[in-house]
Structure formats: C-alpha cells, structure tokens
C-alpha cells in the first residue's frame, strides 16, 4: 500500500509497508510545472495528473514512462481548464471538473476520446471530485 502526494513540482510515493526503507520517493516525472490534482488507476498502473499551468491532464506510469497528454475536448480549438480529476478503473473512464465551463466532463481511457459533459447546470460550480467505483 502506498500514498501518492503532489506538490507543484513533484509527485511523491509514500510507502507504509516498509517505512524503514526510504518511505518517501519522488517519482521520475519530468516537466511538472504546477501539479494540482492526481489520481491512480489500480487496473492499468497509470497515474493521472493535472498540470494547471498548461491546462493539461497527463497520464503515465509511476516509473515516469509512457507519459502523454490527453485530448480532453476532442477539438483543438476548444480550451479546457481542468481543476480536479477522478479515475474509474473498472469502467475505463476519467472524470474531471472544468473550471471554465463549470461542468463535470467524461473522457474514455479505452477509446482515448472525450465523451462530453456528464453534469453541468445553472449556477452550480463543481470543483473537487471523488469516485467510488465499487458502488457504481
């Protein structure tokens, strides 16, 4: 078992099983500018994070390999401003809140495409998001 934490410029893995063996490790992720949210997919071992300076959501293995930017909107002209994210490891979807449009968006990790708005109405401004996939 481990805990992932982020600062603006790094992502750390804190291990509880063997605390005597360097429990705090900085993950080898390059070019982190302003990490504001992270989540981990237990099914694929991918880590997801928001780089708020560039308004990107990125994914990569915790060893720093296979890092890529997700195309959140499906349209290069549309600008996204992700605030928080949550991964559904069983459904293969990423949910994220958009600070600009005040919506909760869905992205298919399997098909690598945006599925559009899941929630967004009126004056509500969703920001932080948590998913409990076992409960559906």
TIVEXFI-871002 format. One line per field, with one value per atom (N, C-alpha, C): residue in three letters; atom name; residue number from 0; x negated, y negated, z. Coordinates in steps of 0.02 Angstrom, whole numbers. Each point is the difference from the previous one (the first is absolute). Layout:
res: (ALA,...)
atom: (CA,...)
n: (NUM,...)
u: (X,...)
v: (Y,...)
w: (Z,...)
***
This chain:
res: (UNK,UNK,UNK,UNK,UNK,UNK,UNK,UNK,UNK,UNK,UNK,UNK,UNK,UNK,UNK,UNK,UNK,UNK,UNK,UNK,UNK,UNK,UNK,UNK,UNK,UNK,UNK,UNK,UNK,UNK,UNK,UNK,UNK,UNK,UNK,UNK,UNK,UNK,UNK,UNK,UNK,UNK,UNK,UNK,UNK,UNK,UNK,UNK,UNK,UNK,UNK,UNK,UNK,UNK,UNK,UNK,UNK,UNK,UNK,UNK,UNK,UNK,UNK,UNK,UNK,UNK,UNK,UNK,UNK,UNK,UNK,UNK,UNK,UNK,UNK,UNK,UNK,UNK,UNK,UNK,UNK,UNK,UNK,UNK,UNK,UNK,UNK,UNK,UNK,UNK,UNK,UNK,UNK,UNK,UNK,UNK,UNK,UNK,UNK,UNK,UNK,UNK,UNK,UNK,UNK,UNK,UNK,UNK,UNK,UNK,UNK,UNK,UNK,UNK,UNK,UNK,UNK,UNK,UNK,UNK,UNK,UNK,UNK,UNK,UNK,UNK,UNK,UNK,UNK,UNK,UNK,UNK,UNK,UNK,UNK,UNK,UNK,UNK,UNK,UNK,UNK,UNK,UNK,UNK,UNK,UNK,UNK,UNK,UNK,UNK,UNK,UNK,UNK,UNK,UNK,UNK,UNK,UNK,UNK,UNK,UNK,UNK,UNK,UNK,UNK,UNK,UNK,UNK,UNK,UNK,UNK,UNK,UNK,UNK,UNK,UNK,UNK,UNK,UNK,UNK,UNK,UNK,UNK,UNK,UNK,UNK,UNK,UNK,UNK,UNK,UNK,UNK,UNK,UNK,UNK,UNK,UNK,UNK,UNK,UNK,UNK,UNK,UNK,UNK,UNK,UNK,UNK,UNK,UNK,UNK,UNK,UNK,UNK,UNK,UNK,UNK,UNK,UNK,UNK,UNK,UNK,UNK,UNK,UNK,UNK,UNK,UNK,UNK,UNK,UNK,UNK,UNK,UNK,UNK,UNK,UNK,UNK,UNK,UNK,UNK,UNK,UNK,UNK,UNK,UNK,UNK,UNK,UNK,UNK,UNK,UNK,UNK,UNK,UNK,UNK,UNK,UNK,UNK,UNK,UNK,UNK,UNK,UNK,UNK,UNK,UNK,UNK,UNK,UNK,UNK,UNK,UNK,UNK,UNK,UNK,UNK,UNK,UNK,UNK,UNK,UNK,UNK,UNK,UNK,UNK,UNK,UNK,UNK,UNK,UNK,UNK,UNK,UNK,UNK,UNK,UNK,UNK,UNK,UNK,UNK,UNK,UNK,UNK,UNK,UNK,UNK,UNK,UNK,UNK,UNK,UNK,UNK,UNK,UNK,UNK,UNK,UNK,UNK,UNK,UNK,UNK,UNK,UNK,UNK,UNK,UNK,UNK,UNK,UNK,UNK,UNK,UNK,UNK,UNK,UNK,UNK,UNK,UNK,UNK,UNK,UNK,UNK,UNK,UNK,UNK,UNK,UNK,UNK,UNK,UNK,UNK,UNK,UNK,UNK,UNK,UNK,UNK,UNK,UNK,UNK,UNK,UNK,UNK,UNK,UNK,UNK,UNK,UNK,UNK,UNK,UNK,UNK,UNK,UNK,UNK,UNK,UNK,UNK,UNK,UNK,UNK,UNK,UNK,UNK,UNK,UNK,UNK,UNK,UNK,UNK,UNK,UNK,UNK,UNK,UNK,UNK,UNK,UNK,UNK,UNK,UNK,UNK,UNK,UNK,UNK,UNK,UNK,UNK)
atom: (N,CA,C,N,CA,C,N,CA,C,N,CA,C,N,CA,C,N,CA,C,N,CA,C,N,CA,C,N,CA,C,N,CA,C,N,CA,C,N,CA,C,N,CA,C,N,CA,C,N,CA,C,N,CA,C,N,CA,C,N,CA,C,N,CA,C,N,CA,C,N,CA,C,N,CA,C,N,CA,C,N,CA,C,N,CA,C,N,CA,C,N,CA,C,N,CA,C,N,CA,C,N,CA,C,N,CA,C,N,CA,C,N,CA,C,N,CA,C,N,CA,C,N,CA,C,N,CA,C,N,CA,C,N,CA,C,N,CA,C,N,CA,C,N,CA,C,N,CA,C,N,CA,C,N,CA,C,N,CA,C,N,CA,C,N,CA,C,N,CA,C,N,CA,C,N,CA,C,N,CA,C,N,CA,C,N,CA,C,N,CA,C,N,CA,C,N,CA,C,N,CA,C,N,CA,C,N,CA,C,N,CA,C,N,CA,C,N,CA,C,N,CA,C,N,CA,C,N,CA,C,N,CA,C,N,CA,C,N,CA,C,N,CA,C,N,CA,C,N,CA,C,N,CA,C,N,CA,C,N,CA,C,N,CA,C,N,CA,C,N,CA,C,N,CA,C,N,CA,C,N,CA,C,N,CA,C,N,CA,C,N,CA,C,N,CA,C,N,CA,C,N,CA,C,N,CA,C,N,CA,C,N,CA,C,N,CA,C,N,CA,C,N,CA,C,N,CA,C,N,CA,C,N,CA,C,N,CA,C,N,CA,C,N,CA,C,N,CA,C,N,CA,C,N,CA,C,N,CA,C,N,CA,C,N,CA,C,N,CA,C,N,CA,C,N,CA,C,N,CA,C,N,CA,C,N,CA,C,N,CA,C,N,CA,C,N,CA,C,N,CA,C,N,CA,C,N,CA,C,N,CA,C,N,CA,C,N,CA,C,N,CA,C,N,CA,C,N,CA,C,N,CA,C,N,CA,C,N,CA,C,N,CA,C,N,CA,C,N,CA,C,N,CA,C,N,CA,C,N,CA,C,N,CA,C,N,CA,C,N,CA,C,N,CA,C)
n: (0,0,0,1,1,1,2,2,2,3,3,3,4,4,4,5,5,5,6,6,6,7,7,7,8,8,8,9,9,9,10,10,10,11,11,11,12,12,12,13,13,13,14,14,14,15,15,15,16,16,16,17,17,17,18,18,18,19,19,19,20,20,20,21,21,21,22,22,22,23,23,23,24,24,24,25,25,25,26,26,26,27,27,27,28,28,28,29,29,29,30,30,30,31,31,31,32,32,32,33,33,33,34,34,34,35,35,35,36,36,36,37,37,37,38,38,38,39,39,39,40,40,40,41,41,41,42,42,42,43,43,43,44,44,44,45,45,45,46,46,46,47,47,47,48,48,48,49,49,49,50,50,50,51,51,51,52,52,52,53,53,53,54,54,54,55,55,55,56,56,56,57,57,57,58,58,58,59,59,59,60,60,60,61,61,61,62,62,62,63,63,63,64,64,64,65,65,65,66,66,66,67,67,67,68,68,68,69,69,69,70,70,70,71,71,71,72,72,72,73,73,73,74,74,74,75,75,75,76,76,76,77,77,77,78,78,78,79,79,79,80,80,80,81,81,81,82,82,82,83,83,83,84,84,84,85,85,85,86,86,86,87,87,87,88,88,88,89,89,89,90,90,90,91,91,91,92,92,92,93,93,93,94,94,94,95,95,95,96,96,96,97,97,97,98,98,98,99,99,99,100,100,100,101,101,101,102,102,102,103,103,103,104,104,104,105,105,105,106,106,106,107,107,107,108,108,108,109,109,109,110,110,110,111,111,111,112,112,112,113,113,113,114,114,114,115,115,115,116,116,116,117,117,117,118,118,118,119,119,119,120,120,120,121,121,121,122,122,122,123,123,123,124,124,124,125,125,125,126,126,126,127,127,127,128,128,128,129,129,129,130,130,130,131,131,131,132,132,132,133,133,133,134,134,134,135,135,135)
u: (-42,42,-45,23,-38,47,-26,36,-36,38,-29,18,-50,11,-35,25,-32,-15,-52,-15,4,-16,3,-47,-58,-52,-19,33,-15,59,-4,49,-40,24,-36,42,-37,31,-25,46,-17,24,-47,16,7,52,13,-24,-9,-16,-70,-49,-68,-26,24,-20,-74,-35,-72,-40,30,-34,20,-21,14,73,43,72,24,-39,20,-43,30,-37,30,-41,24,4,59,8,-35,-27,-40,42,44,41,-36,-8,-35,48,-26,36,66,0,58,-3,51,-1,43,61,44,52,-19,45,53,63,54,45,-2,43,-33,8,-26,50,-4,38,-37,14,-37,50,-13,43,-31,32,-27,2,42,5,-56,-20,-50,-68,-3,-60,-18,48,-12,15,-39,9,27,48,29,-10,-17,-9,18,17,15,-60,-23,-51,37,13,44,-31,-66,-31,16,3,14,73,38,69,6,-47,-1,14,30,0,-48,-47,-50,7,-24,-2,-68,-20,-64,-7,-44,-15,-38,5,-33,-77,-26,-72,-23,47,-16,3,19,3,71,4,63,43,-31,36,30,64,32,54,16,53,65,54,65,35,32,39,69,9,60,64,-5,60,17,-48,11,-6,-5,-4,-57,-49,-59,17,56,19,31,30,32,-53,7,-47,31,-37,22,-41,31,-36,15,-34,13,-20,42,-12,-15,40,-10,18,-21,13,9,33,10,5,-33,-2,49,37,41,-41,-35,-44,38,62,38,36,22,34,-46,-63,-48,17,23,18,-34,-11,-29,52,16,46,-41,16,-37,46,-15,39,-34,40,-25,18,-50,9,28,-13,24,74,23,70,44,-29,37,37,-35,29,-44,30,-38,-1,-60,-10,-21,11,-19,-45,-53,-48,-8,6,-9,-75,-26,-70,-11,51,-6,-3,42,4,-38,-28,-40,38,61,40,47,19,47,69,36,69,48,-28,40,18,52,22,42,-17,40,47,-23,39,-18,49,-12,65,21,63,1,32,12,-62,7,-52,-47,10,-44,-70,-49,-70,-39,6,-36,-75,-35,-73,-34,0,-33,46,-31,39,-34,42,-24,48,-27,40,-4,57,2,24,-44,20,34,-16,31,75,22,72,36,-37,31,19)
v: (58,-58,-62,-51,-62,-59,-57,-63,-43,-30,-47,-71,-43,-70,-43,-60,-44,-67,-30,-70,-33,-61,-33,33,22,22,74,38,72,40,65,48,51,14,44,62,54,63,15,5,15,71,44,70,13,38,15,70,44,70,8,-37,3,-70,-33,-70,-9,53,-7,-4,17,-1,-59,-59,-61,-5,-15,0,-56,-53,-57,-3,14,1,-49,-42,-45,40,1,38,-36,38,-31,-30,-45,-35,-64,-11,-59,-57,-60,-60,-12,9,-16,-74,-37,-73,-21,25,-19,55,54,57,-19,4,-20,58,56,57,63,56,64,55,54,61,58,59,60,54,32,53,67,35,63,56,-6,52,-5,-60,-9,-24,-19,-30,-68,-33,-68,-50,-52,-58,-56,-38,-56,-63,-55,-62,-60,-54,-62,-46,-26,-51,-65,-39,-58,-58,-2,-55,9,62,13,20,10,24,68,44,68,51,55,61,47,27,45,69,51,66,30,44,36,50,48,48,-34,27,-33,4,40,1,-54,-42,-57,15,59,17,-8,-1,-3,-60,-57,-60,-31,-17,-33,-48,-48,-48,27,-4,23,-57,17,-48,-4,-45,-3,-18,-44,-26,32,32,29,-52,-62,-54,-47,-8,-40,-72,-26,-70,-10,53,-6,-1,-46,-6,30,42,29,-30,-3,-23,49,58,51,-23,17,-19,61,54,61,59,60,60,61,50,64,55,55,56,54,27,60,58,38,52,59,11,57,-18,-62,-22,-31,-11,-29,-71,-39,-69,-47,-61,-52,-56,-20,-55,-59,-58,-60,-61,-45,-61,-55,-37,-55,-66,-36,-62,-56,5,-52,8,61,11,22,11,22,65,48,65,57,59,62,35,13,30,73,39,71,12,39,18,75,32,73,16,35,20,57,41,55,-25,-49,-24,-65,-27,-62,-57,-12,-54,-28,-62,-33,28,12,21,-57,-58,-60,-15,-40,-25,54,14,46,-39,-58,-40,-73,-42,-71,-37,-37,-36,-60,-51,-59,-31,-18,-36,45,65,45,-1,5,-3,59,59,58,-10,16,-7,67,18,62,59,57,58,64,46,65,52,57,53,61,33,61,56,29,46,64,24,61,-8,-60,-12,-18,-7,-16,-72)
w: (0,0,0,-37,-1,-8,15,-5,-52,-45,-48,22,1,16,-52,-9,-49,31,-27,12,-68,-6,-65,-50,23,-47,5,43,1,26,-14,25,41,60,45,17,11,22,70,47,69,14,19,12,75,18,70,20,-49,16,29,-26,25,12,53,11,13,20,13,-65,-57,-64,-43,18,-38,-20,46,-14,-46,-8,-41,-63,-58,-62,-50,-30,-52,-65,-32,-61,-58,-48,-54,-56,17,-50,-19,-65,-24,-17,2,-22,37,65,40,17,-20,10,60,3,55,8,33,10,52,-20,46,20,-37,16,-27,36,-23,16,-38,15,-33,25,-21,-21,-57,-25,21,46,26,-51,-52,-50,-52,-18,-53,26,63,31,-29,-32,-25,55,1,43,-44,25,-36,42,-33,37,-44,35,-35,8,-57,-1,-14,53,-7,-39,-5,-40,-74,-22,-71,-12,54,-4,-35,16,-28,55,-21,42,-35,39,-27,33,-34,28,-11,44,-8,56,-11,53,56,61,56,-4,-47,-10,-49,-23,-43,-75,-20,-71,-27,-66,-37,20,11,19,-63,2,-56,25,-42,13,-28,39,-23,-38,-55,-39,31,47,41,-37,-49,-31,-67,-31,-66,-55,17,-49,21,-43,17,16,-26,12,69,27,66,55,45,56,63,33,62,57,59,59,57,-1,51,70,48,70,43,-8,38,-45,20,-40,44,-29,34,-52,11,-47,21,-48,10,-29,42,-25,-32,20,-27,-64,-7,-60,-52,19,-47,-20,49,-14,50,-23,40,5,61,12,23,-25,20,0,45,5,-40,-37,-41,33,21,36,-44,-65,-46,-16,-11,-20,58,59,60,-14,-28,-17,25,1,11,-67,-25,-65,7,-53,0,-60,12,-52,0,-58,-5,-6,50,-1,-50,-10,-48,-72,-16,-69,-11,53,-3,-33,25,-27,53,-10,45,-10,55,-4,16,15,9,72,8,65,35,63,40,45,24,46,-10,2,-3,-12,49,-8,47,-24,42,30,62,36,39,-4,37,-31,44,-22,28,-30,26,-5,53,1,17,63,20,-16,-17,-21,26,24,23,-27,-20,-28,46,9,40,-47,-40,-54,25,59,25,10,12,11,-65,-55,-64,-3)
***
